[in-house]
Amino acid sequence: MEIFVKNIYKSFGNNKVLQGISLNIPAGKITIIVGGSGSGKSVLLKHLTGLVRPDKGEVIVDGRDIVPLPESALFPLRQRIAMIFQSGGLLASMSVGDNVALGLIEHRLAPKSKIPGIVKEKLALVHLEGKEDEMPANLSGGMRKRVSIARALTLNPELILYDEPTAGLDPPMAETIDDLILELARDLKVTTVVVTHDLISVLKLADTINMLHEGKIIESASPQDFMQSSNSIIKEFIKRK
């Protein structure tokens, strides 16, 4: 799945969040979006699925501008996209297996008899074989994050969006999540967008890094060029990390 964001603007009241952003997200690559708190990273991410619509501009997904589409037309698109929220969003009252199966059941995407096999397959992809009967409260933060990724994979997405996937994790567990993101991008050939402030993750994962500042993309570069940037804002971002 290939996406072109073209000159989008978004304000909430007097708060001008995005101010003329253009961004290319190539198919099968890992695109990173970085920036300070409140810079609009998560808002930009939600534009890619139509969860938030711009005041002005275009979001071209596979050659089609999704901005003017009605909700009914966006539903088939969203079934091709997985979004991994920072919190993971697991239901505490349900087992791991039931959490992973939730989308399949709600959207009637598979016969009931085949759901256990799909759940097992997706848990294997995130290296949580045999955890179907565990409860989320008994898992580490990193394991809960992997369960949320397994749940997203049941849709067989063409695009995976990660919002701060390593936030709140210790360094070894964050590295495990980074390795998983890389593995899924490579093995499934899925287009990947990651919003993060973790410079270690940025440099490990990125094909392209996009720096968002005051509602604009001020740099789009390879990891090597990003680290060598002469832009003072990027230098300060790197120094603080």
N, C-alpha and C positions, 0 to 999 in steps of 0.2 A: 504494500500500500504506500503510495507516494502522496505527500501533502505539500501544498504551497499556501502559505499565509501571506496575503497581499494587503499591506497598508491598513492594518486594522486599528481602530480606535475604540476604547471602552472607558466610560466614566460611570461612577455610581454617585449620583448627586453632584457635589462639587469636587469629588475625588477623581482626578484624571489618572486612571490606572495604566492604560495602554495608549500610546500616543504615536501611532503610525508605524506599527511593527510589520516587518516583512521577514519571512523565514521559510527556508526550504528544508523539508524533511524527506531525505531520499529513502526509497524502498530498500529494506534489508539491512539498513545501517543503524548505528546507535547515535542518536542526537541528544546532546546534553544541553540543558538550560540552567544557567547559574545566575545568581544575583542576590542582593541583600534582602532582608526581611521586608515585606511590603512592596517589593518591586514589581509584583504582578505575575510571578512565575506560575502559580497555581491557577490564576484567572486565565492566563494564556493557554494552559493545558486543557482547561474545560471548554475553550473555544473549539478545540480539535474534534470534539464529539457533538457539538451543538448544545451542550448543557448551558453554556453562556453564549449569547450572540453579540457580535460587535455593533456599536453604533454606526460604524462605517467600515467598509473594506470587505474582503473576500477570504473565504477559507475553501480552497480547492482540494477536494479529496477524490483521487482517481479521476481527475478531469472534470469534476462537477462541483460547482459552488454550493455548499450546504447551507449558507446563511439564510437564503429565502425559503428553504424547504419547510413544509409543515411537520409537526411532530410525527405524524403517521409515516412520513417518508424517511425520517431519521431513525426510526426503530430498526429497520434492516441493517442500516449502517452501524448502529451501536452494537449489534450482535457480532460484528466483525472486529470490534475493538474491546480490549480489556483495560480497565483502569485500576491500578493498585494504589489505594489511598494510604496515607501515612499511618493511620491507626490500624490498618488491616481489615477492620470492619467485620470480624467474626462474631457470630451469635453465641454468647456464653452458655446458653441453655441447650445447645445442640452439640453433638459429637463432631469430631473432625470430619468423619465421612459424610454426615448429614450437611455440614457446612459446605463441603466441596460439591455435593450433589444439588445444592439449593437452586442454582440457576437452571440446571437441566430439568428439574421438577417444575419450577415456576413457569418456565417458558415452553415446557413440553417438547424438549429438544431430543429426547431419546425415549424408547420404550422402557417401562419400569424394570423389565428383566435385565436390561443391558446397563443400567446405571451403576450397580456395584463394580462391574468390570471397568467402566470408564473412570470411576473414582479411584480405583486401584492403580490404573494406568497413570493418571495425572499426579497422584501422590508419589509414584515411582520417579516421575520426571523431576520432582523437587526433593528427592532423596528422603522421603518419609514413608517408606514401605511399612505396612503393618500398623499404621497409627489411626486407622479408621475409627476405632472405638474410644480413643482418648478424648478427654474434654479440653477445650482451649485453656482453661485455668491451670492445667497441669503441664503446659508447654512453656518453653522459654520464649522470649520476645522474638528471637530469630525464627524459631519453629512456627510460631503463629503467623509470621510474615510469609513463610513458605507455604503454609496452608492457604493463605489468601491468594497467593500466586497460583496454586494448584486449582483453586476454585475458578479463577479467571481463565485458566487453560482449558476448562471444559467446553468453552465456546470455540475452541480452535481459532483464536484470534489471528488476524493479519497484522494488527498493530497493538502493542502493549505500552501503556502510559504508566510510569512510576512516579509517584509524588513523594519525595524524600524517603526512598526505600530503606536507608540505613539509619534514619533518625532514631535516637534513643538506644541504639545497639552498641555493645562494647566492640573494640576493634576486631577481635577474631570473628565474631558473629557478623559484623559488617562486611568483612572480607568474604565470608561464606555467601552472603546475599549477592555481593558483586560477582563472585564466580558463577553463581546460578544465573544471573542476568546475562552474562556473557555466553554461558552454555546454551541457554534457551534461544538467544539471538542467533547463535551459530547453527545449532541443530535444527531449529524450527524455521530458520530463515525469515524471522518475523521482524518487521520494522519496530524500532524501540525508541521511545522518548523518555528521558529521565530528568526530572527536576530534582536538584540536590544542591546542598551547600558544602558537601564533603569533597575536598580537593583530591583526596586519595582516590575516591570513587571516580571522580571526574577524569583523572589521568589514566586510570585503569580501563575505563569503559569506553571513552568517547572516540567516535570517528570525527565528530565535529562538536566544538564547544561554542555556545552562544551566550554572551554576557548581556543580561538585561539590567538596565539602569535608568531610573526615572521614566519608565514607560517606553523605553526604546532599546533596540538591540545595538549595542555600541561596538561589538566585536563578534565575528563569526570566523572561527579558525580551527586548525588542527591542534591537538594537544601541544605539540612542539612549538608552533607559532604563538599559541596562547601564552605559554610560559615565557616567551621572549618578547611579548608585546610591550610597546613603549607607552601604552595608554596608562595614565596615572591611576585611574580607578581600578583597572585590572591589577596593576602592581600592588595596590593597597589590599585588594582581595586576596592575592597570593600571599602577601606578607602576613596577613592576619591568620591564615590557615597554617 
